Amino acid sequence: LFSKDDPTRVLGRLDQPILEPTEGWEKAGQIANVVFASGLVRNGNDWYLYYGVADKCINLAVATSCP
């Protein structure tokens, strides 16, 4: 989490990653063992996280919020 006023300042960090490569196709590619968030969209109670994998494809992870 970065400061909105000074994006060079780190305000906090999770102990565990939200997203990490686990599948073979996520671990092999031009840049192996890399996943990175590209965009986050809220649609009702659902969150859509678009993310890049191994610098070769884009995927989508979906999570539902608790009401």
Protein Blocks (a to p, Z undefined) as FASTA:
>chain_A
ZZfklmmbcfbdcfbdfbdcfbfklmgcjbghiacdfbdcdehjbccddddehhlaccdd
dddddZZ
